[in-house]
Amino acid sequence: KQEVTQIPAALSVPEGENLVLNCSFTDSAIYNLQWFRQDPGKGLTSLLLIQSSQREQTSGRLNASLDKSSGRSTLYIAASQPGDSATYLCAPYTGTASKLTFGTGTRLQVTL
Amino acid sequence: DTEVTQTPKHLVMGMTNKKSLKCEQHMGHRAMYWYKQKAKKPPELMFVYSYEKLSINESVPSRFSPECPNSSLLNLHLHALQPEDSALYLCASSPRSSGGAREQFFGPGTRLTVL
């Protein structure tokens, strides 16, 4: 059974800092991995999809990396802004279970 | 149109009521999903429809009954729910491929409260 852990659980940084969110998963037989953000009480917004054959994927100030063999992914956010405050979830898609398994999330607060 | 819509936004129901949640997408996606999310927890998969057929049921109690009347619509019928079923119900869709899943797109959710 896939288990996904995200560290740290919560993070508070001043505006402008670069930061890294970590995601680890136990079953490396994944097709892809998605990073989402979720604002309180809202739905999920897909940020990046990284395929199992890729090492990195970039979108604007966001960069996701994937090391499938070691079961790790990181989300790098450059020049953080208060609008980045949200919960960030990683979710690998496992072929054997045919589904996304969500991590425990990192709650990010970017202060002025 | 690149979004998934869900109605209603909020729903309050008694344990004897029957209600339905609705989800719609017009992106031509052929896989649609229902997730349940309790407060401060990650989403948990409930059902998957692929080409309008139920392909995954994650051992969900029968008081939740999904329906996919066409490729754009997904319903979740609710009957005799319990207070512990109160949660945010999320719908998602994705293109279908033979090699596995593609990117999933989520709707804003329906906040359900069972009294």
Interface residues (C-beta under 8 A of the other chain):
Chain A: Y31 N32 Q34 F36 G41 K42 G43 L44 T45 S46 L49 L89 Y93 G95 S98 K99 L100 F102 G103 T104 G105
Chain B: V4 Q6 P42 P43 E44 L45 V48 S55 I56 E58 L88 L90 A92 G99 G100 A101 R102 E103 Q104 F105 F106 G107 P108 G109 R111
